[in-house]
Amino acid sequence: MQAIEQALISFFEKVAQKDKDQLKKLKQEQCFSVEQGRWCFTLPDLYSFLRHQDDVFNCIDYKQFRQLIFNSPINQTVKLLGAEITITDNRAKVDQSTYALVWQSKGMDRVV
């Protein structure tokens, strides 16, 4: 599970750092919204996306993935990089809610 958690944290670090290749991949997915200042996603869409990006995510099912998301230090990691993960549309169920990685405005580059 440690390799999967590291891959997940690495993915979020790239997004928090506005890695151009990673943002381009996210923009190509219709299920995601990459806007000025934030990237919006649902957990089921993120799980599906990551399974296509990195085979390590094929080793766990969705329930394990969801548990990994909530038990890993993702938010602490991205905060060190000037971002945070928030709930943008709380539907009272984690699978239906929409989340966003929000880049802090100070020193923020334009998302292309």
C-alpha positions as MATLAB code, in Angstrom:
seq = 'MQAIEQALISFFEKVAQKDKDQLKKLKQEQCFSVEQGRWCFTLPDLYSFLRHQDDVFNCIDYKQFRQLIFNSPINQTVKLLGAEITITDNRAKVDQSTYALVWQSKGMDRVV';
ca = [
       0.000    0.000    0.000;
       2.940    2.325    0.600;
       3.829    2.506   -3.119;
       0.227    3.403   -3.920;
       0.144    6.107   -1.252;
       3.427    7.555   -2.559;
       2.055    7.572   -6.127;
      -1.074    9.359   -4.901;
       0.905   11.982   -2.997;
       3.233   12.459   -5.966;
       0.233   13.019   -8.247;
      -1.208   15.682   -5.938;
       2.218   17.320   -5.565;
       2.438   17.684   -9.351;
      -1.013   19.235   -9.522;
      -0.247   21.559   -6.594;
       2.941   22.651   -8.369;
       0.966   23.233  -11.585;
       2.990   20.703  -13.546;
       2.146   21.564  -17.173;
       2.017   17.949  -18.387;
      -0.214   16.891  -15.514;
      -2.571   19.845  -15.952;
      -2.802   19.131  -19.667;
      -3.898   15.551  -18.921;
      -6.493   16.781  -16.435;
      -7.887   19.314  -18.911;
      -8.326   16.598  -21.521;
     -10.723   14.744  -19.217;
     -14.292   15.977  -19.526;
     -15.082   14.809  -15.997;
     -12.650   17.370  -14.530;
     -12.768   21.141  -14.448;
      -9.477   23.018  -14.496;
     -10.176   26.692  -13.947;
      -8.301   29.778  -12.898;
      -7.288   28.992   -9.349;
      -8.568   25.429   -8.961;
      -9.033   21.904  -10.277;
     -12.382   20.229   -9.469;
     -12.981   16.483   -9.271;
     -15.091   13.734   -7.756;
     -13.503   10.723   -6.090;
     -14.929    8.164   -8.560;
     -13.625   10.209  -11.511;
     -10.232   10.635   -9.877;
      -9.979    6.905   -9.205;
     -10.814    6.084  -12.819;
      -8.334    8.665  -14.111;
      -5.496    7.464  -11.890;
      -6.060    3.825  -12.878;
      -5.418    4.839  -16.497;
      -2.382    6.966  -15.601;
      -0.500    4.569  -13.314;
      -0.869    0.788  -13.100;
      -0.155    0.875   -9.372;
      -3.754    2.049   -8.837;
      -5.095   -1.106  -10.476;
      -3.969   -3.022   -7.375;
      -6.735   -1.534   -5.226;
     -10.475   -1.303   -5.589;
     -12.461    1.901   -5.254;
     -13.296    1.365   -1.575;
      -9.589    0.953   -0.764;
      -8.780    4.012   -2.862;
     -11.310    6.119   -0.984;
      -9.884    4.952    2.334;
      -6.370    5.771    1.112;
      -7.434    9.288    0.079;
      -8.853   10.064    3.497;
      -5.998    8.478    5.470;
      -3.052    9.917    3.559;
      -1.365   13.274    4.266;
      -2.362   14.774    0.913;
      -3.756   18.021    2.268;
      -0.740   18.616    4.509;
       1.549   17.968    1.526;
      -0.217   20.315   -0.891;
      -0.451   23.059    1.754;
       3.344   23.106    1.853;
       3.176   23.797   -1.892;
       0.653   26.647   -1.624;
      -2.565   24.710   -2.308;
      -5.381   23.058   -0.395;
      -8.152   20.576   -1.027;
     -11.672   21.716   -0.263;
     -15.214   20.472   -0.771;
     -16.909   22.625   -3.405;
     -20.244   20.809   -3.642;
     -21.178   18.782   -0.569;
     -23.789   16.202   -1.539;
     -23.678   14.493    1.899;
     -22.026   11.449    0.301;
     -18.305   11.436   -0.417;
     -18.784    9.679   -3.760;
     -21.199   12.335   -5.012;
     -19.505   15.427   -3.592;
     -17.176   17.569   -5.679;
     -13.752   18.487   -4.369;
     -11.209   21.036   -5.530;
      -7.503   21.494   -5.262;
      -7.292   25.258   -4.864;
      -4.095   27.135   -5.577;
      -3.497   29.998   -3.153;
      -3.683   33.383   -4.836;
      -0.333   34.754   -3.712;
       2.157   34.270   -6.506;
      -0.406   32.329   -8.484;
       0.362   31.722  -12.124;
      -2.344   31.659  -14.691;
      -3.574   28.134  -15.417;
      -3.275   27.613  -19.137;
];
